[in-house]
C-alpha cells in the first residue's frame, strides 16, 4: 500500500476510468495487464526458491537449544551478508559456505528463474479486493542478496567467469522485478539494480572480463521487457479506486469487515506499539483513533475523495515534469504541498503517515538509473583504455564511439564528475550526491546529504574486523567451489 502513495504520479482516479471496472473484476483485469509477455514464466521457480530458502538466522541457531551453531560463533550475523568484499576471515568464509550450502536448492531455482525472459505473478486474493492482496515480490527481496553473495564467493576463489555469470543473474532478477506493474516491485528493482551495479564495479576493478562489449549487451537484455508506464498507470488506477472503495465500505459497516478493522487499529497504533518517535511524513498521527478515521471517511463520498486525489496527482505531476536536478532543488516545497493535500484524503492519509518521503520513488528510480549509466561509462573508459593504451582526458572523448551520450549526474543535470588521477594511471567517477556539493569524490556510504556518490574507484564496503591477525582471502586460480555450483 505504501508504494501506491509514493507512486501517485503514475496514476489517475476518475469516475470514468477508476470505477469503469467493477470491484469483483479488478483482479482479473489487473492480471491481464501484468501478463503481457509470452514464453516460460519465471514466477513458479521464484516461488520454489522462496519455499526452499534457508534464512541465515534460521541456520545460525540450533532450534532445540536456541544457541548458535559452532560455525557461527563470534560472527556478526547482521554484517555478514552485507559484506560484499573479499576481506572475510576464514571463520566468516566458513559461515558463508554453510549458508550457501544450505541454499543449494534455492540457488538452483533462482538460476532456472533468471533464464526466463517473462515473469508474471498472478494476483490472488480471497476477498476479491485488489487493494487487499499481498504483493508476492516482497518475499523475493532477500533472495537478491543471496545471489550476490554467491557471485562474490566465486570471485574470492578466482572463479571470475562464474562470478560475472552470477552477478548478471542479479541484474536479470532486477529485470523481472521491473516487469511488474506495481510500485512495491519497482522499489525492489531499484535496490536490486543498485546492488548488482555496485558489485559489478568491484569485479571490473579487480578482474575485468575480456569481452567488455558482450558484458554491456548482456546488461541490456531485459530493458525492452520492462513494464510500460501506461500499463503501470492503469494497474495503479485500479488499485487506487479499489482502496478508496474498500475503506469507505468498512466505514459504513465495520462489523462486516473485521480484517480491515484490525488493519486500521494496527496502522494507527503502530508507533505506540513499536515505541517509535517518528510519525512519518506528517509529524503527527493522521488520526487519533479508529473512530476518528472512520468519521473522516463517512464525511466524504468515494467520488469526493477521488477528487482530492486528483488534486494530489496535480501536485505530483507538476513536480514530476521538471528535470530531476531542478525538481530536487524544490523537493522540500513539493513535499510540504503534497502532504498538505494528502491529509485531506482519509484512505491514503491512514498509510501516508508512514511514508518517509513522497519523493522517494522518483529519487530511487533516478539513482538506480544513474548506477546503470555509471557502469556503462566505466566499461566505455576501460574499452577506450584498451584501444588507445591511455585513459581519456575527458568523458567527451568516449562519444560516440564508446558511449551514445555523456553519463548524467541526476543532481546537477550535467555529466558525472570524471578526473584522471595517479599521473594518468587511474581515474575517479562520481556524482556530487543529494547534498549538491562537490566533495572531491569523498565517499560516505551514501548517507543522506553526506558526501559524493562515488562509482569509481568502487568504494569498499565496511571491512570485516581483521584484528585477530587473519589475512584477507585472496583471489587467484583456485577452482570454483562445487558446493555452491547448482
C-alpha positions in Angstrom: 0.0 0.0 0.0 2.8 2.4 0.8 4.1 2.2 -2.8 0.8 3.5 -4.1 1.1 6.8 -2.3 4.7 7.2 -3.3 4.0 6.5 -6.9 0.9 8.7 -7.2 2.5 10.5 -10.2 1.7 7.4 -12.3 -2.0 7.1 -11.5 -5.2 8.8 -12.1 -8.5 8.3 -10.2 -11.6 9.4 -12.1 -15.2 8.4 -12.3 -14.9 7.4 -16.0 -11.8 5.2 -15.5 -11.2 4.1 -11.9 -14.7 2.8 -11.5 -15.2 1.6 -15.0 -14.4 -2.0 -13.9 -16.5 -3.4 -11.1 -14.5 -4.3 -8.0 -15.1 -8.1 -8.4 -13.4 -7.9 -11.8 -10.4 -5.8 -11.0 -8.1 -8.6 -10.0 -8.8 -10.4 -13.3 -8.2 -7.2 -15.2 -5.0 -6.4 -13.2 -3.7 -9.9 -14.0 -4.4 -9.4 -17.7 -2.4 -6.1 -17.6 0.6 -7.7 -15.9 0.7 -10.9 -18.1 1.6 -9.2 -21.3 4.7 -11.2 -22.4 5.0 -14.7 -23.8 7.3 -17.6 -23.1 8.1 -19.7 -20.0 7.2 -17.9 -16.7 9.9 -17.4 -14.1 7.4 -16.9 -11.3 7.0 -20.6 -10.4 10.7 -21.0 -10.0 10.9 -17.9 -7.8 8.1 -19.3 -5.6 10.0 -22.6 -5.3 13.1 -20.6 -4.3 11.2 -18.8 -1.6 9.9 -22.1 -0.3 13.4 -23.6 -0.3 15.2 -20.6 1.2 17.0 -21.2 4.4 17.4 -17.8 6.2 20.8 -17.0 7.8 19.3 -16.6 11.3 17.5 -19.9 10.9 20.7 -21.7 10.0 22.8 -20.0 12.7 20.8 -21.1 15.7 20.1 -24.6 16.9 16.3 -25.0 17.1 16.4 -27.1 20.3 19.0 -25.3 22.4 18.5 -21.8 20.9 22.3 -21.4 20.8 24.4 -20.6 17.9 25.9 -23.4 15.9 29.7 -23.6 16.3 30.5 -22.3 12.8 28.5 -19.1 13.5 30.1 -18.3 16.9 31.6 -14.9 17.2 30.2 -13.6 13.9 28.1 -10.5 13.4 25.1 -12.0 11.5 23.8 -8.6 10.6 27.0 -7.6 8.8 27.9 -11.0 7.3 25.6 -11.0 4.2 26.2 -7.3 3.6 30.0 -7.6 3.3 30.4 -7.9 -0.5 34.1 -7.7 -0.2 37.0 -10.2 -0.4 38.0 -9.5 3.2 36.3 -12.3 5.0 38.1 -14.0 7.8 38.4 -17.8 7.4 35.7 -18.4 10.0 33.4 -16.0 8.2 34.1 -17.7 4.9 33.1 -21.0 6.6 29.9 -19.4 7.7 29.1 -18.1 4.2 29.9 -21.5 2.8 27.5 -23.1 5.2 24.8 -20.6 4.3 25.3 -21.2 0.5 25.4 -25.0 1.1 22.0 -24.8 2.8 20.6 -22.9 -0.1 21.8 -25.0 -3.0 18.3 -25.8 -4.0 17.3 -22.2 -3.6 20.1 -21.1 -5.9 19.2 -23.8 -8.4 15.6 -22.5 -8.6 16.9 -18.9 -8.9 19.2 -20.0 -11.7 16.3 -21.5 -13.6 14.1 -18.4 -13.0 16.5 -15.9 -14.5 16.8 -18.0 -17.6 13.2 -17.0 -18.4 12.5 -13.7 -20.2 8.9 -13.5 -18.8 8.0 -13.1 -15.1 4.3 -12.9 -14.1 3.0 -13.2 -10.6 -0.8 -13.5 -10.7 -2.7 -11.6 -8.0 -4.7 -13.9 -5.8 -6.9 -12.6 -3.0 -9.8 -14.5 -1.4 -11.7 -11.3 -0.5 -11.7 -10.2 -4.2 -10.2 -6.9 -3.3 -7.2 -5.9 -5.3 -6.1 -3.5 -2.6 -6.1 -6.3 0.0 -3.7 -8.5 -2.0 -0.2 -9.2 -0.7 2.5 -8.4 -3.2 4.3 -11.7 -3.8 7.5 -9.8 -4.7 8.1 -8.9 -1.1 9.2 -12.4 -0.4 11.8 -12.3 -3.1 13.8 -9.3 -1.8 16.1 -11.3 0.4 17.0 -13.7 -2.4 18.8 -10.9 -4.3 21.4 -10.7 -1.6 21.9 -14.5 -1.7 22.6 -14.3 -5.4 25.1 -11.5 -4.9 26.9 -13.5 -2.1 27.2 -16.5 -4.4 28.7 -14.3 -7.1 31.2 -12.8 -4.6 32.1 -16.3 -3.3 33.2 -17.4 -6.7 35.3 -14.2 -7.1 37.0 -14.8 -3.8 38.4 -18.1 -5.3 39.3 -16.6 -8.6 36.3 -18.1 -10.5 35.7 -14.9 -12.4 33.7 -16.4 -15.3 31.2 -17.8 -12.7 31.3 -14.6 -10.6 30.3 -12.5 -13.6 27.6 -15.0 -14.5 26.1 -14.9 -11.1 26.3 -11.1 -11.0 24.4 -11.0 -14.3 21.7 -13.2 -12.6 21.2 -10.4 -10.1 20.8 -7.9 -13.0 18.3 -10.3 -14.6 16.3 -10.6 -11.4 16.1 -6.8 -11.4 14.7 -7.0 -15.0 12.0 -9.4 -13.8 11.1 -7.0 -11.0 10.9 -4.2 -13.5 8.3 -6.2 -15.5 5.8 -6.0 -12.7 3.2 -3.1 -12.8 3.3 -2.2 -9.1 5.4 0.2 -7.1 6.5 -2.3 -4.5 8.1 -4.4 -7.2 9.8 -1.3 -8.7 11.3 -0.4 -5.3 12.7 -3.9 -5.1 14.0 -3.5 -8.6 15.7 -0.2 -7.8 17.5 -1.7 -4.8 18.4 -4.9 -6.7 19.9 -2.9 -9.7 21.9 -0.7 -7.4 23.3 -3.8 -5.6 24.1 -5.5 -8.9 25.8 -2.5 -10.3 27.9 -1.8 -7.2 29.1 -5.4 -7.1 29.8 -5.4 -10.9 32.0 -2.3 -10.5 34.1 -4.1 -7.8 34.5 -7.0 -10.2 35.6 -4.7 -13.0 38.2 -3.2 -10.8 39.7 -6.5 -9.7 39.4 -8.6 -12.9 37.7 -7.0 -16.0 36.5 -9.6 -18.5 38.0 -9.9 -21.9 34.7 -9.2 -23.6 33.5 -5.9 -22.3 31.2 -5.3 -25.3 29.4 -8.6 -24.6 29.0 -7.6 -20.9 27.3 -4.4 -21.9 25.0 -6.3 -24.3 24.1 -8.8 -21.5 23.2 -5.9 -19.1 20.7 -4.6 -21.7 18.9 -7.8 -22.4 15.8 -7.1 -20.3 15.5 -3.4 -21.0 12.8 -3.7 -23.6 10.7 -6.0 -21.5 10.1 -3.6 -18.6 6.6 -2.6 -17.7 5.4 0.3 -19.9 4.4 3.4 -18.0 0.8 3.3 -19.4 0.4 -0.3 -18.1 1.7 0.7 -14.6 -0.6 3.7 -14.6 -3.7 1.6 -15.4 -2.8 -1.0 -12.8 -2.2 1.6 -10.1 -5.5 3.3 -11.1 -7.4 0.1 -10.4 -5.7 -0.3 -7.1 -6.4 3.2 -6.0 -10.1 3.1 -6.8 -10.4 -0.2 -5.1 -8.6 1.1 -2.0 -10.9 4.1 -1.7 -14.0 1.9 -2.0 -12.6 -0.7 0.4 -12.1 1.8 3.3 -15.5 3.5 2.6 -17.2 0.1 2.7 -15.5 -0.6 6.1 -16.5 2.8 7.4 -20.2 2.1 6.6 -20.1 -1.4 8.2 -17.0 -2.1 10.4 -18.6 -5.3 11.8 -18.9 -6.6 8.2 -15.2 -6.0 7.6 -13.3 -7.3 10.7 -10.0 -7.7 8.9 -10.0 -4.1 7.9 -10.9 -3.1 11.4 -7.8 -4.9 12.6 -5.7 -3.3 9.9 -6.9 0.2 10.8 -6.1 -0.4 14.5 -2.7 -1.8 13.7 -1.7 1.1 11.4 -3.0 3.8 13.7 -1.3 2.2 16.7 1.9 1.0 15.2 4.0 3.9 16.5 2.8 3.3 20.1 3.3 -0.4 19.9 6.8 -0.1 18.5 7.8 2.8 20.7 8.7 4.8 17.6 9.3 8.5 17.8 8.9 9.2 14.1 5.4 9.7 12.7 6.2 9.5 9.0 5.7 12.5 6.7 3.1 14.2 8.8 5.0 14.7 12.0 1.9 13.6 13.9 -0.6 10.7 13.7 -3.0 11.0 10.8 -5.9 10.3 13.2 -6.1 10.0 16.9 -8.3 6.9 16.9 -10.0 4.4 14.6 -13.3 6.2 15.2 -11.8 9.5 14.1 -10.5 7.8 10.9 -14.0 6.3 10.3 -15.7 9.7 10.8 -13.3 11.3 8.3 -14.3 8.6 5.7 -18.0 9.0 6.4 -17.7 12.7 5.9 -16.8 12.1 2.2 -18.2 10.0 -0.7 -15.9 7.9 -2.7 -16.1 10.3 -5.7 -15.4 13.3 -3.4 -12.2 11.6 -2.1 -11.2 10.8 -5.7 -11.4 14.5 -6.5 -9.0 15.2 -3.6 -6.7 12.6 -5.1 -6.9 14.3 -8.5 -5.5 17.5 -6.8 -2.8 15.4 -5.2 -2.0 14.0 -8.6 -1.6 17.5 -10.0 0.9 18.4 -7.2 3.0 15.4 -8.0 2.7 15.8 -11.8 3.9 19.4 -11.7 7.0 18.3 -9.8 7.5 15.2 -11.9 7.5 17.2 -15.1 10.6 19.1 -14.0 14.1 17.7 -14.9 15.2 15.8 -11.8 18.0 18.2 -10.9 15.5 21.1 -10.9 12.9 19.0 -9.1 15.4 18.1 -6.4 16.1 21.7 -5.8 12.4 22.2 -5.0 11.9 18.9 -3.1 11.1 20.5 0.3 8.4 22.8 -1.1 6.9 19.9 -3.1 6.7 17.6 -0.2 5.1 20.3 2.0 2.4 20.9 -0.6 1.9 17.2 -1.3 1.5 16.3 2.4 -1.0 19.2 2.9 -3.3 17.8 0.2 -2.7 14.2 1.3 -4.1 14.9 4.8 -7.5 15.6 3.2 -7.8 12.0 1.7 -8.6 9.7 4.6 -8.0 6.4 2.8 -4.5 7.4 1.8 -3.7 9.5 4.9 -4.0 6.4 7.0 -1.0 4.8 5.3 0.6 8.1 4.1 1.8 9.0 7.6 4.1 6.0 7.4 6.0 7.1 4.3 9.5 8.5 4.9 9.2 10.8 1.8 6.7 11.2 -1.1 9.7 11.9 -3.4 11.4 8.6 -2.5 10.0 6.7 -5.6 11.4 9.1 -8.2 14.7 9.6 -6.4 15.2 5.8 -6.0 14.4 5.3 -9.7 16.8 8.0 -10.8 19.6 6.8 -8.6 19.2 3.2 -9.9 19.4 4.5 -13.5 22.5 6.5 -12.6 24.2 3.4 -11.3 23.5 1.6 -14.6 24.7 4.6 -16.6 27.9 4.8 -14.5 28.6 1.1 -15.1 28.3 1.8 -18.9 30.6 4.8 -18.6 33.2 2.7 -16.7 33.0 -0.1 -19.3 33.5 2.6 -22.0 36.5 4.0 -20.3 38.1 0.6 -20.0 37.4 -0.1 -23.7 38.9 3.2 -24.6 42.0 2.4 -22.5 42.3 -1.0 -24.1 42.3 0.5 -27.6 44.4 3.7 -27.0 46.6 2.5 -24.1 45.7 5.6 -22.1 42.7 6.9 -20.2 40.5 9.6 -21.9 41.3 13.1 -20.7 37.6 13.8 -20.6 34.3 11.9 -21.0 33.5 13.6 -24.2 36.3 11.6 -25.9 34.1 8.5 -25.4 31.2 9.9 -27.5 30.0 8.5 -29.9 32.4 5.5 -30.4 32.2 4.1 -26.9 29.1 5.9 -25.5 26.0 7.3 -27.1 25.9 10.2 -24.7 27.6 11.6 -21.6 26.5 9.9 -18.4 24.4 12.5 -16.5 24.6 13.3 -12.8 20.9 13.4 -11.8 21.6 16.0 -9.1 23.2 18.6 -11.5 21.8 17.9 -14.9 25.4 17.8 -16.2 27.8 14.9 -16.7 29.2 12.8 -13.9 32.4 14.2 -12.5 35.4 12.4 -14.1 39.0 13.1 -13.3 42.2 11.3 -14.3 44.4 10.5 -11.2 47.7 9.0 -10.3 49.6 10.6 -13.1 47.3 9.0 -15.7 47.2 5.6 -14.1 43.8 5.8 -12.6 40.5 7.8 -12.6 37.6 8.7 -10.5 33.9 8.9 -11.5 31.2 10.2 -9.2 28.0 12.2 -8.6 28.1 15.1 -6.3 25.2 13.5 -4.4 22.0 14.7 -2.9 23.7 17.4 -0.9 24.6 19.0 -4.3 28.1 19.8 -3.1 31.2 18.5 -4.8 33.3 16.9 -2.1 36.0 15.8 -4.5 34.9 12.2 -4.7 34.7 11.7 -0.9 32.6 8.6 -0.3 30.4 8.3 2.8 28.4 5.2 2.2 25.6 7.2 0.6 24.2 8.5 3.8 21.5 11.1 3.1 23.1 14.5 2.5 26.6 13.3 3.2 29.3 13.4 0.5 29.5 12.3 -3.0 28.1 9.1 -4.6 31.3 7.5 -5.9 31.2 4.9 -8.6 34.9 4.6 -9.4 37.1 3.5 -7.8 34.4 1.4 -6.2 34.0 2.3 -2.5 35.0 -0.7 -0.4 32.1 -1.7 1.9 32.8 -1.7 5.6 35.6 -4.2 6.1 35.3 -7.2 8.4 37.3 -6.9 11.6 40.7 -8.4 10.9 42.1 -7.6 14.3 42.7 -11.3 15.0 45.6 -11.2 12.5 43.9 -13.3 9.8 44.9 -12.4 6.3 42.1 -11.4 3.9 41.1 -14.0 1.4 42.8 -13.6 -2.0 41.6 -14.4 -5.5 43.6 -16.5 -7.8 43.5 -19.6 -9.8 41.7 -21.7 -7.2 39.0 -24.0 -8.6 35.4 -22.8 -8.4 33.9 -24.4 -5.2 31.4 -27.0 -6.5 29.4 -26.9 -3.3 27.8 -23.7 -4.4 27.6 -24.7 -8.1 24.0 -25.8 -8.6 
